[in-house]
Amino acid sequence: MSSEPIRWGIIGPGTIARTFAEGIAHSATGRLVAIATRNPEKPGLGEGFSGARIVKGYDTLLADPEIDAVYIATPHPSHAEWAIKAVRAGKHVLVEKPMALSAFDAQSIFHEARKAGVFAGEAYMYRFHPQTARLVELVRDGTIGEVRIIRSSFGFDMGGCHAEHRLFANDLAGGGILDVGGYPVSMVRMLAGAAEKKPFLEPLTVSGAARLGPSGVDEWASAVLKFPNDIVAEVSCSIMAQQDNVLRIIGSKGRIEVKDFWFASGKQGGVGRIEIVRGDGRQAIEVEEKRHLYSFEIGAVGEAIRAGRTEFTFPGMTAEETCANLRVLDRWRASVGLEYGIERAARRTANVAGAAVVAGKNVPKRQIPGVAKPASTVALGFEFFPSFASASLTLDAFYEAGGNLFDTAFVYSAGKTESIFGDWHTSRKVNREDIVLIGKGAHSPLCYPDVIARQLDQSLERLKTDYVDIYFMHRDNLDIPVGEFVDAMDAEVRRGRIRGIFGGSNWTRERMDEAIVYAEKNGKAAPAALSNNFSLAQMLDPIWPGCVAASDDCWKDWLKKRQIPNFAWSSQGRGFFTDRAGRDKHENEEIVRVWYSDRNFERRDRAIELAKKRGCSPIHIALAYVIAQSFPVIPLIGPRTVAELEDSLSAIQITLTPEEVHWLEG
């Protein structure tokens, strides 16, 4: 372990950067080397950064070989961009809170840091102070009995709306929740965890209220958090209301009170005070500390870097905890309707690193019968995308890796995900002719021929295009003659709104055969695509009503004979090939009901064995199995994060031999 000082650079020379620089000066592990600014001629810039070089431009600092670690002190919206750029430049990074605008952005930062093998952390300085450790100890020891209610606030009054100030700027993600709301949230989550002798707990529910000012930022806000151990926490923050800022931990035998907990014993050191109130009176615990408040977190970063870790350990916020904390802020904002303009498609036109989105070439493509354009060997599913800002991370990464096949549906999130795709491809100025777009409609209970055209009208408007390349009936209705469905879809082909192939999702072989015969006899376009479940683990019980699996031997024979491409959903067994499943694990009702059988576990055992030989994971083998079939199968994958996406895409590089495919099947 090297004893050389960590050489720091700072991006963004504002007030918090000056305070951080003081912390470096008082730390035992750090040395400030350089400050990056876009305006090096600004008067007084060097004040507070004694001995540090002033460099023009953030990229210049990132290219400096004399810098080991970078502190990001820019306004919130650029935290993720410059953190990722720093990581990609090989620098360790500490990001001022909030680490990013959302948990999804933060996950991308940590993913990049893990890939690069560098440290990344969020700067909640109070977490490392001895006073915080004492608080955790008091709760864990049951000093006030069982913890029942926690109240925490961080609020101040700016004295009026100052349009020019960042706190009132919507474009800079101003307001209280992101600026100071993370402090009380992080504290109550840590204390709720301490009551269970855990680092933190994630709340079951988050219910908020806020005053949104003229600029659209929250001027004061509160939220109630309910934890699994029945602790209720009340948090509040404000930029237009002076609060008492007292942390109160209320237990069955008393309460603990701490004023301004995030300042502990003060920036420059001093005496912190923890008040314990019980039936037998009031007791004060004084925590004297002479060291600079920020020197503790700088020391923790140095310790992590020297130990080769890529994240903090407790009491610092690990990657998992930072993302969990931001999820609460995300839920708090969502509950009060707070979305910044910079999170919407009109403003968020670049990728998370601030660059234009350009098609990549790593994901191989194949020719799908009946589709003119080459399509990526996997399709990105759209069932889970809560917002444009979160979805764009995965969409960008998929496209930049070379993916061009997107699976949408009329019913997903009541059309929200179709709108997300429309916003994405137009905001990125992606060439529509390079995209292979799947649309689906007529889901139960509206599974009727006359619904297809009406829903396609809405879908195309939301998708911001005038056609889909592939279209599926999302369900079948056996009460309707199959020819009526063929006629309806054939009409859309003739109108040019389906320009490739169409077929059935969750259709039986018998109905597909009947539809093909009808089309051939009547001069109609015939169904030429299927979207049924197909995976190494055979579905025993439908995941949802009306679902059809195509994994058994009869289906395989039919698919080989027809050579109809199957766009396979749940192609990786929805967690069956991960550690969420196992012969002794029965917590997940769906996995047990849908996949647990002796035959499937035998296949899972083989996937685990082959994965060890190939140096990958069983879920990679499961996906590679689907791609390796002797008939066209296009897996639909549904990653929720960029890390999950890249993990799935890595399976594309695994080529299984026919012998391995047969061995996996047993």
Helices and strands as residue ranges (DSSP letters): E 6-11, H 15-25, E 30-37, E 53-56, H 58-62, E 69-72, G 76-78, H 79-88, E 92-96, H 103-116, E 120-123, G 125-128, H 130-140, E 147-155, G 166-168, G 170-172, H 176-176, I 177-181, H 182-194, E 205-212, E 218-226, E 232-238, E 246-251, E 254-259, G 261-263, E 270-278, E 281-289, H 295-306, H 319-336, G 341-343, E 365-366, E 375-376, E 379-381, H 388-401, E 405-407, G 412-415, H 416-427, G 432-434, E 436-441, H 449-463, E 468-473, H 482-494, E 498-505, H 509-522, E 529-531, H 553-562, E 566-568, G 573-575, H 589-595, H 598-614, H 618-627, E 633-637, H 642-650, G 651-653, H 658-665
